[in-house]
Every structure is written in structure tokens, then in C-alpha cells.
Amino acid sequence: MSSSDKRNTLIFKVALLSSTFLITGASATSVLLPSLTKAFPEISKAEIQSFFSITALPQFLALLLAGFLASKFGKRNVILFGALLWTISGLLPMTLDNFPAILISRIFLGVSLGLIQPIGTSMIADFYTGDQRAALMGIKSAIIGISGTVLTYAIGILLTIGWRYAFLIYLVGLIVFLLTLLFLPRHITSTETASNISTDSVPESKHLGKEIITWVVLTLFFNLGQGGINIDFNLAVVEQHITNATGAANMMVIYSLFGLITGLLFGVYIKFTKNYGGIIAAGLFLIGNLIVATTSTVTTYNIAMIFTGAGFGLFMPYMLTTVNKHTTVANSAYATSATTAAASLGNFVCPYVYSFLAKLCGNDSSQFAFYFSSAFTLVLLIGLVFVYSSEKHSAQQIIA
């Protein structure tokens, strides 16, 4: 049976999408920050927060190399290597007592994420077109939400045993490794590649237009705005004596769950909101950040997770959909890599930007940091309104 025939089987699709489950392997562990603070009291807050953020820079660099490595060694081999590296680097902190050594293991985790994320997405385009491709891309987004929920919840349970046991979640990488090894083809030939069908008439320019550059910048601000949720929320919950680390992890499950639900409903959402979709999503995210910044109760924080989770679940697919409206077959992968790289860069610089702003304001509490995330999200919202107004003005000029 050729790959063209196999691609319609369930196990082939499961294997193809399995690497998506690993994408939240770094972000889900943000719930470990309070436990790491207790385990390493001599380590500064900024260094503890770098446990989450340090994966972003190597991920960014690996994103730039992923295409070259795939062309040289094959996409399947890149996924296999990425899944194995994800597992080993993820499990290492269980045996490490030195915090700098733990951070080094996280650097390798970031490399694995940078290899897995773009290659896993491009392989969907290799084997499917039209409605099938769109459906699988939607499922891919849903899997990211599911993995965030499952991994965060699993970490919350494992934390009751001990913080080191939380790293057992990285054994999932072995499942992805085996599925990829057993069910995905070693080589993808031109006759099996759906994306090679009739592209002669498509412009070959790989340059990114101003619209895409604008979205790269907006994505950077969105990820800076996510800094509150990613690196300060769990610490804020504990600092405000709202609940313990496990309770904070459960709140993050709400965030992931609403990201999943709104992501699945995105198709319906965009039919009603149209070009306002990004503005509304950013507005929801802003409200959630402001709630955390200004209140300190279990109820309000849970409500904040609903707003921020919904905002995230709606903004990400809106961003990817809008970016692809301004691409060709020749530069779509480049555009996706550019926006993903901007997100990784935002995640990496976030703790340092927040730390600088905290010193500037003379307040380094984790709750106060949500004023920074609110400010970055507000800039995003203003940018989206500007983009919408510009596009509306251009459309009116064309009609005139």
C-alpha cells in the first residue's frame, strides 16, 4: 500500500498528528514554577522564570534550521529525532539537583520543539489538500488545546507526589516516536505529495509583504501579553495565598480547556465576527489580564482563566488564517515560520522585559506583572483596530 493509499487510514492520520501533542511540552510546565521556587530558594525569581522562557530562543533557532534539516535528512527523521530529544531532555530534570543544569536540559527541549512544530504542520500539507487539509489543520489546533489540558492536569496530579515526578509527562514522546517510526513513510515522493499539485501558475516569490510583517509584529506583542499567564500566574496565585501549586495548576486547566473549546468553535465564530474576530479575541484576553491584575479571589481568577483561555483559543487560529490570506504557495511556509519565530522570540524575552519593567515601577510582585501583560495586549488591540481600519479604507478605495 502506497503512502497515497495509507493517508486515508485512521492510524496514518493519528501518527501524522501525534507530534502536535508535544508542542505544549514547555508551556504546560509553567505550573511548576512555585514548586521550583521552594526547591531552589537561593535562585532569583527571574532565573526561576527562565525555566519556562529559556526554551524559546533555541526553539527560535531550530525553527530557522528545520527546513534545511528536513530537506537533507527527511521530514520523518527530523520528527523522530525531535521526539527522542523531547523525551530525553524533558526527563533529565528528574535526576538533576543543579538548577543551571536543569536550564541546559530545557535548552535542548526548546531545540526539539523548534524541529517538531513546523515539520509536523508541513507534513499535513504534503499529504492532503482542500477540505481534508483544512479539517486536519483544525484538528491539529484542537490537539494543542487538548495536550495543554491533559499535560497541565497530569502535572497537577504528579505534583502531589513531588515536583520531580511531574517530568514523567515527557514519556509521551516515546509514543510519538513509535507512531512516527511505524506508520509514516521514510520518504515523501512527488507523486504522493499533495502540495505539489498544479502550482505552475502560482507566483514563486518568497518575499513577505507588509501585511505579513505587520502580523509578525502583532504576534510578538501577543506573546509578550501572554507573559502574565505563562510565567506569573501560578506564582501570583501562591503569593496572594489564593490556593497552592496544585490549585493553580487546576486553574490553568480551565485556561487550556477554554482555549480548546473556542478553538473548535473557531469556524462558527469567524462566520459571525468576520474581520472583527481578532479584535474581539484580543479584547477577551485583555479583560482576563486586567481581572488578575486588580482582584485576588479564587472566583475572579477562575473567571480570568475563562476570558484569557477563550481569547487565546480564538486569536491564534485567526492570526494563522489571516496570515495565510496574504501568502502564496511559495512563501506560506516562510510566513508561518516567521510568525512562529516571533512568538518564540516574545516568549524568550518576556521574563527579562517584565523584570526590567518591574524594577522601573518598583514592584516585582507577580500580580503587578499583569499590568504589563495588559499593556502589551492593549498595544495588540490598538494594532488590530489599525489593521482593520486600513483594510476597510483600502476596500472602499477599490470600490470607488
C-alpha positions in Angstrom: 0.0 0.0 0.0 1.5 3.4 -1.0 1.5 6.4 1.2 -1.2 7.9 -1.0 -3.5 5.0 0.0 -2.3 4.8 3.6 -3.1 8.5 4.2 -6.8 7.7 4.3 -6.4 5.3 7.2 -7.1 6.4 10.8 -3.7 5.2 12.1 -1.9 7.2 9.5 -3.7 10.4 10.5 -3.1 9.6 14.2 0.6 9.2 13.5 0.8 12.3 11.4 -0.9 14.4 14.1 0.8 12.8 17.1 3.8 15.2 17.1 1.3 18.1 17.7 0.7 16.7 21.2 4.3 17.6 22.1 4.0 21.3 21.2 2.8 22.3 24.7 5.6 20.4 26.3 7.3 23.6 27.6 4.3 25.8 28.3 2.4 23.2 30.4 5.3 23.1 32.9 4.8 26.8 33.8 2.7 25.4 36.7 6.0 24.0 38.2 7.4 27.5 38.9 6.1 27.7 42.5 7.5 24.3 43.3 10.8 25.2 41.8 10.9 28.4 43.9 10.6 26.3 47.0 13.1 23.6 45.8 15.7 26.2 44.9 15.3 29.1 47.4 18.7 30.5 46.6 17.7 31.1 42.9 16.3 34.5 42.0 12.7 34.9 40.7 13.9 35.9 37.2 16.1 32.8 37.0 13.3 30.6 38.1 11.0 32.1 35.5 13.7 31.4 32.9 12.9 27.7 33.4 9.8 28.4 31.2 11.2 31.0 28.9 14.7 29.6 28.1 13.2 27.1 25.7 12.1 30.0 23.4 15.5 31.0 21.9 16.7 27.5 21.0 13.2 26.9 19.6 13.5 30.0 17.5 16.9 29.0 16.1 15.7 25.4 15.4 12.7 26.9 13.6 15.2 28.5 11.2 17.1 25.3 10.7 14.2 22.9 10.5 13.6 23.3 6.7 17.2 22.7 5.9 17.4 19.6 8.1 14.2 18.2 6.6 15.5 18.6 3.1 18.8 17.0 4.0 17.7 14.1 6.3 13.9 13.8 5.5 10.9 15.1 7.5 10.2 11.7 9.1 13.8 11.6 10.5 13.5 15.1 11.9 10.3 14.2 13.7 11.9 11.0 15.1 15.0 12.9 16.3 12.8 15.7 17.7 10.5 13.3 19.6 13.5 11.5 21.1 15.2 14.7 22.1 12.0 16.0 23.6 11.7 12.9 25.8 15.3 12.7 27.0 15.7 16.5 27.7 12.3 16.6 29.3 13.0 13.7 31.7 16.5 14.9 32.7 15.4 17.3 35.5 14.2 14.3 37.5 17.8 13.4 38.2 19.4 16.9 38.4 20.0 18.8 41.6 21.8 21.7 40.0 19.4 24.4 38.6 21.8 25.6 35.8 22.0 22.0 34.6 18.2 21.9 34.6 18.1 25.0 32.4 20.6 23.4 30.0 18.2 20.5 29.6 15.4 23.0 28.8 17.6 24.4 26.1 17.6 21.0 24.4 13.8 20.8 24.9 13.5 24.1 23.0 15.5 22.7 20.1 13.2 19.7 19.9 10.1 21.9 19.8 11.6 24.0 17.1 12.1 20.9 15.0 8.8 19.3 15.6 6.4 22.2 15.3 7.0 23.4 11.6 7.7 19.9 10.2 4.6 18.4 11.7 2.5 21.1 10.2 4.1 20.9 6.7 3.6 17.1 6.6 -0.2 17.7 6.7 0.1 19.9 3.6 2.3 17.2 2.0 -0.4 14.6 2.1 -3.7 16.4 2.0 -5.5 19.2 0.0 -8.7 21.1 0.2 -11.3 20.2 2.9 -9.2 17.3 4.2 -6.2 19.6 4.8 -8.4 22.2 6.4 -10.1 19.6 8.7 -6.8 18.2 9.8 -5.4 21.7 10.5 -8.5 22.3 12.7 -7.9 19.0 14.5 -4.3 20.0 14.9 -5.3 23.2 16.7 -7.7 21.2 18.9 -4.9 18.7 19.8 -2.8 21.6 21.0 -5.6 22.6 23.4 -6.1 19.0 24.5 -2.5 18.4 25.1 -2.2 21.6 27.2 -5.2 20.5 29.3 -4.0 16.9 29.7 -0.4 17.7 30.4 -1.2 20.5 32.8 -3.7 18.3 34.7 -1.2 15.4 34.8 1.4 17.7 36.2 -1.0 18.9 38.9 -1.6 15.3 40.0 2.1 14.4 39.9 2.9 17.5 42.0 1.1 15.9 44.9 3.8 13.2 44.9 6.7 15.5 44.3 7.9 18.1 41.8 10.4 15.8 40.2 7.7 13.3 39.3 6.0 16.0 37.1 8.6 15.4 34.5 7.2 11.9 33.8 4.9 13.6 31.3 7.8 13.5 28.8 7.4 9.8 28.4 4.6 10.7 25.9 7.4 11.5 23.5 8.2 7.7 23.1 4.6 7.1 21.9 5.0 9.8 19.2 8.4 8.3 18.3 6.9 4.8 17.8 3.9 6.0 15.8 6.1 8.1 13.5 8.6 5.2 13.1 6.0 2.6 12.3 3.3 4.4 10.3 4.8 7.4 8.5 6.8 6.9 5.2 10.6 7.2 5.2 10.5 9.3 2.1 7.8 11.5 0.5 7.8 11.4 -3.3 6.4 14.0 -5.6 3.6 11.6 -6.7 2.5 11.3 -3.1 2.8 15.0 -2.2 -0.5 16.8 -2.4 1.1 20.2 -2.2 2.9 19.6 -5.5 -0.3 19.5 -7.4 -0.6 22.2 -10.1 1.5 25.0 -8.7 2.8 26.2 -12.0 0.6 29.3 -12.1 1.4 30.4 -8.6 3.9 33.2 -8.2 7.3 31.9 -6.9 8.2 35.0 -4.8 9.3 34.1 -1.3 9.3 37.7 -0.1 6.9 38.6 2.8 4.6 41.5 2.1 3.9 44.4 4.6 0.7 42.6 5.7 2.7 39.6 6.9 5.4 41.8 8.5 2.6 43.6 10.4 1.3 40.3 11.7 4.7 39.2 12.7 4.9 42.3 14.9 1.4 41.7 16.3 2.2 38.1 17.1 5.3 39.4 19.1 3.1 41.7 21.1 0.5 38.9 21.7 3.2 36.7 23.1 4.6 39.5 25.3 1.0 39.9 26.5 0.9 36.2 27.3 3.8 36.6 29.7 1.5 37.2 32.7 -0.3 33.8 32.1 2.8 31.9 31.2 5.3 33.0 33.8 3.5 34.9 36.6 0.0 33.5 37.0 1.0 30.4 39.1 3.3 32.5 41.2 0.6 35.2 41.7 -1.9 32.6 42.9 0.6 31.3 45.5 1.9 34.8 46.5 -1.7 36.0 47.0 -2.4 32.9 49.2 -5.4 32.1 47.0 -4.5 28.4 46.8 -1.5 26.1 46.5 0.5 25.0 43.4 -1.9 22.2 42.6 -4.8 24.6 42.8 -3.0 27.0 40.5 -2.4 24.1 38.0 -6.2 23.3 38.1 -6.9 27.0 37.2 -4.5 26.6 34.3 -6.6 23.6 33.2 -9.5 26.0 32.8 -7.4 28.2 30.6 -6.4 25.3 28.4 -9.9 23.9 28.3 -11.5 27.1 27.1 -8.7 27.5 24.6 -9.7 24.1 23.3 -13.4 24.8 23.2 -13.1 28.2 21.4 -10.6 26.7 19.0 -13.0 24.0 18.0 -15.8 26.6 17.6 -13.5 29.0 15.6 -15.1 28.2 12.2 -18.6 29.2 13.6 -17.1 32.2 15.4 -15.4 33.7 12.3 -18.6 33.4 10.3 -20.3 35.8 12.7 -17.4 38.1 13.6 -15.6 38.2 10.3 -12.8 40.8 10.3 -13.7 41.7 13.9 -12.6 38.3 15.1 -9.1 39.3 16.1 -10.2 42.5 17.9 -12.8 40.6 19.9 -10.3 37.8 20.8 -7.7 40.4 21.9 -10.4 42.2 23.9 -11.2 39.0 25.8 -7.6 38.4 26.6 -7.2 41.9 27.8 -10.2 41.6 30.2 -8.7 38.4 31.7 -5.4 40.0 32.3 -7.0 43.1 34.0 -9.1 40.8 36.2 -5.9 39.1 37.6 -4.2 42.5 38.0 -7.0 44.0 40.0 -8.5 41.2 42.0 -7.4 38.3 44.3 -10.0 35.7 44.8 -10.5 32.1 43.6 -13.7 33.0 41.7 -12.3 36.0 39.9 -9.1 34.2 38.9 -11.2 31.3 37.5 -13.2 33.8 35.5 -10.0 35.4 34.3 -8.8 32.0 33.0 -12.0 31.7 31.1 -11.5 35.1 29.4 -7.8 34.6 28.6 -8.3 31.0 27.5 -11.1 32.0 25.1 -9.0 34.9 23.9 -6.0 32.7 23.2 -8.1 29.9 21.5 -9.7 32.5 19.1 -6.7 34.7 18.4 -4.2 32.0 17.3 -6.3 30.5 14.5 -7.4 34.0 13.5 -3.8 35.0 13.2 -2.8 31.9 11.2 -5.9 32.2 8.9 -5.3 35.9 8.3 -1.6 35.5 7.6 -2.3 32.8 5.0 -4.7 35.1 3.2 -1.6 37.2 2.2 0.6 34.3 1.2 1.4 32.2 -1.9 2.3 28.5 -2.1 6.0 29.7 -2.4 6.1 31.7 0.8 3.3 30.3 3.1 5.7 28.1 5.0 8.1 31.0 5.3 5.3 33.2 6.6 4.2 30.6 9.1 7.8 30.2 10.3 8.2 33.9 10.7 5.1 34.3 12.9 6.0 31.2 14.9 9.6 32.6 15.3 8.1 35.9 16.5 6.1 34.0 19.1 9.2 32.2 20.3 11.1 35.4 20.5 8.4 37.0 22.5 8.4 34.1 24.9 12.1 34.3 25.3 12.5 38.0 26.1 9.3 38.1 28.2 10.9 37.5 31.6 13.6 40.0 31.0 11.2 42.6 29.8 8.9 42.0 32.7 11.8 42.1 35.1 13.0 45.4 33.7 9.6 46.9 33.9 9.2 45.6 37.5 12.4 47.4 38.5 11.3 50.5 36.7 8.0 50.6 38.6 9.5 49.4 41.9 7.1 46.5 42.2 8.2 42.9 41.4 5.1 41.1 42.6 3.6 38.5 40.2 0.2 40.1 40.4 1.5 43.5 39.4 3.1 41.9 36.3 -0.4 41.5 34.9 -0.5 45.3 34.4 2.4 44.8 31.9 0.7 41.9 30.1 -2.5 44.1 29.9 -0.4 47.0 28.4 1.1 44.7 25.8 -2.3 43.3 25.0 -3.7 46.8 24.7 -1.0 47.6 22.1 -2.0 44.5 20.2 -5.7 45.5 20.3 -4.8 49.0 19.0 -2.7 47.4 16.3 -5.6 45.2 15.2 -8.0 48.1 15.1 -5.5 50.0 12.9 -5.1 47.0 10.6 -8.9 46.6 10.3 -9.3 50.3 9.6 -6.6 50.2 6.9 -8.1 47.2 5.2 -11.6 48.8 5.3 -10.2 52.0 3.8 -8.4 50.1 1.0 -11.5 48.2 0.2 -13.5 51.4 0.0 -11.0 52.9 -2.4 -11.1 49.8 -4.7 -14.9 50.1 -4.8 -14.7 53.8 -5.5 
